[in-house]
Amino acid sequence: MSQSLSSRILCWNVRSALNELKLANILLYMIDNNISIACITETWFDSKSSTFTKKIKNAGYEFVQGYREEKKGGGVAVFYKKSVKVKKGNASSNLYDSFEYSYISTVIQKKKIIIIAVYRNQEVNCSTFCSELTNLIDKVSDSCESPDACG
């Protein structure tokens, strides 16, 4: 089922959603502004953040998350309303040296849309970032070419 053109997409560096009040405010903002899909960077979630997962789901959202397990901070997620039909893509905090990512795909007005949230590691030079990002986009595009893939 296609989403309407009124679907709202947000990109937001929240600089940690590990505080319950801050997460509640993030979710409230998304609900109040009818955000269908949100690319959230610096979630600071880890795989043990189940309390936060429960709050997100109770607010009517699902998400794909790339956890940064080896050190604190970071983390990239794509939140989406449960009513939005998506196909979850991959997420990783360590596949590339220059960034972390999460992605989903959906159909809006009969067009397949791939949404990739990226958080760049600024210690890595820009040419490496551009090369690795191109590689990711090529991989995601290739994996989503079949009619049944990626949404």
Contacts in CASP RR format, 6 or more apart in sequence:
PFRMAT RR
TARGET T0000
AUTHOR 0000-0000-0000
METHOD contacts of the structure
MODEL  1
MSQSLSSRILCWNVRSALNELKLANILLYMIDNNISIACITETWFDSKSS
TFTKKIKNAGYEFVQGYREEKKGGGVAVFYKKSVKVKKGNASSNLYDSFE
YSYISTVIQKKKIIIIAVYRNQEVNCSTFCSELTNLIDKVSDSCESPDAC
G
1 85 0 8 1.000
1 107 0 8 1.000
2 107 0 8 1.000
2 108 0 8 1.000
2 109 0 8 1.000
2 110 0 8 1.000
3 36 0 8 1.000
3 84 0 8 1.000
3 85 0 8 1.000
3 106 0 8 1.000
3 107 0 8 1.000
3 108 0 8 1.000
3 109 0 8 1.000
4 108 0 8 1.000
4 109 0 8 1.000
5 108 0 8 1.000
5 109 0 8 1.000
6 34 0 8 1.000
7 36 0 8 1.000
7 37 0 8 1.000
7 84 0 8 1.000
7 108 0 8 1.000
8 33 0 8 1.000
8 34 0 8 1.000
8 35 0 8 1.000
8 36 0 8 1.000
8 37 0 8 1.000
9 35 0 8 1.000
9 36 0 8 1.000
9 37 0 8 1.000
9 38 0 8 1.000
9 39 0 8 1.000
9 115 0 8 1.000
10 30 0 8 1.000
10 33 0 8 1.000
10 35 0 8 1.000
10 37 0 8 1.000
10 38 0 8 1.000
10 39 0 8 1.000
11 38 0 8 1.000
11 39 0 8 1.000
11 41 0 8 1.000
11 117 0 8 1.000
12 26 0 8 1.000
12 38 0 8 1.000
12 39 0 8 1.000
12 40 0 8 1.000
12 41 0 8 1.000
13 40 0 8 1.000
13 41 0 8 1.000
13 42 0 8 1.000
13 119 0 8 1.000
14 22 0 8 1.000
14 26 0 8 1.000
14 40 0 8 1.000
14 41 0 8 1.000
14 42 0 8 1.000
14 43 0 8 1.000
15 42 0 8 1.000
16 22 0 8 1.000
16 42 0 8 1.000
16 43 0 8 1.000
16 44 0 8 1.000
16 73 0 8 1.000
17 23 0 8 1.000
17 26 0 8 1.000
17 40 0 8 1.000
17 43 0 8 1.000
17 44 0 8 1.000
17 45 0 8 1.000
17 52 0 8 1.000
18 43 0 8 1.000
18 44 0 8 1.000
18 45 0 8 1.000
18 49 0 8 1.000
18 52 0 8 1.000
20 51 0 8 1.000
20 52 0 8 1.000
20 55 0 8 1.000
23 52 0 8 1.000
23 55 0 8 1.000
23 56 0 8 1.000
24 55 0 8 1.000
26 40 0 8 1.000
27 55 0 8 1.000
27 56 0 8 1.000
27 59 0 8 1.000
27 61 0 8 1.000
29 35 0 8 1.000
30 38 0 8 1.000
30 59 0 8 1.000
30 61 0 8 1.000
30 79 0 8 1.000
31 59 0 8 1.000
35 81 0 8 1.000
36 80 0 8 1.000
36 81 0 8 1.000
36 84 0 8 1.000
37 78 0 8 1.000
37 79 0 8 1.000
37 80 0 8 1.000
37 81 0 8 1.000
37 84 0 8 1.000
37 86 0 8 1.000
37 104 0 8 1.000
37 106 0 8 1.000
37 115 0 8 1.000
38 61 0 8 1.000
38 78 0 8 1.000
38 79 0 8 1.000
38 80 0 8 1.000
39 76 0 8 1.000
39 77 0 8 1.000
39 78 0 8 1.000
39 102 0 8 1.000
39 115 0 8 1.000
39 117 0 8 1.000
40 63 0 8 1.000
40 76 0 8 1.000
40 77 0 8 1.000
40 78 0 8 1.000
40 79 0 8 1.000
40 117 0 8 1.000
41 74 0 8 1.000
41 75 0 8 1.000
41 76 0 8 1.000
41 117 0 8 1.000
41 118 0 8 1.000
41 119 0 8 1.000
42 73 0 8 1.000
42 74 0 8 1.000
42 75 0 8 1.000
42 119 0 8 1.000
43 65 0 8 1.000
43 74 0 8 1.000
43 75 0 8 1.000
43 76 0 8 1.000
43 77 0 8 1.000
44 72 0 8 1.000
44 73 0 8 1.000
44 74 0 8 1.000
44 75 0 8 1.000
45 52 0 8 1.000
45 53 0 8 1.000
45 65 0 8 1.000
45 67 0 8 1.000
45 75 0 8 1.000
45 77 0 8 1.000
46 67 0 8 1.000
46 68 0 8 1.000
46 69 0 8 1.000
47 67 0 8 1.000
47 69 0 8 1.000
53 63 0 8 1.000
56 62 0 8 1.000
56 63 0 8 1.000
56 79 0 8 1.000
60 81 0 8 1.000
60 82 0 8 1.000
61 79 0 8 1.000
61 80 0 8 1.000
61 81 0 8 1.000
61 82 0 8 1.000
62 79 0 8 1.000
62 80 0 8 1.000
62 81 0 8 1.000
62 82 0 8 1.000
62 86 0 8 1.000
63 77 0 8 1.000
63 78 0 8 1.000
63 79 0 8 1.000
63 80 0 8 1.000
64 77 0 8 1.000
64 78 0 8 1.000
64 88 0 8 1.000
64 89 0 8 1.000
64 91 0 8 1.000
64 102 0 8 1.000
64 103 0 8 1.000
64 104 0 8 1.000
65 75 0 8 1.000
65 76 0 8 1.000
65 77 0 8 1.000
65 91 0 8 1.000
65 102 0 8 1.000
66 75 0 8 1.000
66 76 0 8 1.000
66 77 0 8 1.000
66 91 0 8 1.000
66 92 0 8 1.000
66 93 0 8 1.000
66 100 0 8 1.000
66 101 0 8 1.000
66 102 0 8 1.000
67 75 0 8 1.000
67 91 0 8 1.000
67 93 0 8 1.000
68 74 0 8 1.000
68 75 0 8 1.000
68 93 0 8 1.000
68 94 0 8 1.000
68 100 0 8 1.000
69 93 0 8 1.000
70 93 0 8 1.000
70 94 0 8 1.000
74 93 0 8 1.000
74 100 0 8 1.000
74 119 0 8 1.000
75 93 0 8 1.000
75 100 0 8 1.000
75 119 0 8 1.000
76 91 0 8 1.000
76 93 0 8 1.000
76 100 0 8 1.000
76 101 0 8 1.000
76 102 0 8 1.000
76 117 0 8 1.000
76 118 0 8 1.000
76 119 0 8 1.000
77 91 0 8 1.000
77 102 0 8 1.000
77 117 0 8 1.000
78 102 0 8 1.000
78 103 0 8 1.000
78 104 0 8 1.000
78 115 0 8 1.000
78 117 0 8 1.000
80 86 0 8 1.000
80 104 0 8 1.000
80 106 0 8 1.000
84 106 0 8 1.000
85 106 0 8 1.000
85 107 0 8 1.000
85 151 0 8 1.000
86 104 0 8 1.000
86 105 0 8 1.000
86 106 0 8 1.000
86 151 0 8 1.000
87 104 0 8 1.000
87 105 0 8 1.000
87 106 0 8 1.000
87 149 0 8 1.000
87 150 0 8 1.000
87 151 0 8 1.000
88 104 0 8 1.000
89 102 0 8 1.000
89 103 0 8 1.000
89 104 0 8 1.000
89 105 0 8 1.000
89 140 0 8 1.000
89 150 0 8 1.000
90 101 0 8 1.000
90 102 0 8 1.000
90 103 0 8 1.000
91 101 0 8 1.000
91 102 0 8 1.000
91 103 0 8 1.000
92 100 0 8 1.000
92 101 0 8 1.000
93 100 0 8 1.000
94 100 0 8 1.000
95 101 0 8 1.000
96 132 0 8 1.000
96 135 0 8 1.000
96 136 0 8 1.000
97 121 0 8 1.000
97 124 0 8 1.000
97 128 0 8 1.000
97 132 0 8 1.000
98 120 0 8 1.000
98 121 0 8 1.000
98 124 0 8 1.000
98 125 0 8 1.000
98 128 0 8 1.000
98 129 0 8 1.000
98 132 0 8 1.000
98 133 0 8 1.000
99 118 0 8 1.000
99 119 0 8 1.000
99 120 0 8 1.000
99 121 0 8 1.000
99 129 0 8 1.000
99 132 0 8 1.000
99 133 0 8 1.000
100 118 0 8 1.000
100 119 0 8 1.000
100 121 0 8 1.000
101 116 0 8 1.000
101 117 0 8 1.000
101 118 0 8 1.000
101 119 0 8 1.000
101 136 0 8 1.000
102 116 0 8 1.000
102 117 0 8 1.000
103 114 0 8 1.000
103 115 0 8 1.000
103 116 0 8 1.000
103 117 0 8 1.000
103 140 0 8 1.000
104 114 0 8 1.000
104 115 0 8 1.000
105 112 0 8 1.000
105 113 0 8 1.000
105 114 0 8 1.000
105 115 0 8 1.000
105 144 0 8 1.000
105 150 0 8 1.000
105 151 0 8 1.000
106 112 0 8 1.000
106 113 0 8 1.000
106 115 0 8 1.000
106 151 0 8 1.000
107 113 0 8 1.000
107 151 0 8 1.000
112 144 0 8 1.000
112 150 0 8 1.000
112 151 0 8 1.000
114 140 0 8 1.000
114 141 0 8 1.000
114 144 0 8 1.000
114 150 0 8 1.000
116 136 0 8 1.000
116 137 0 8 1.000
116 140 0 8 1.000
118 133 0 8 1.000
120 129 0 8 1.000
121 129 0 8 1.000
140 150 0 8 1.000
143 149 0 8 1.000
143 150 0 8 1.000
144 150 0 8 1.000
144 151 0 8 1.000
END
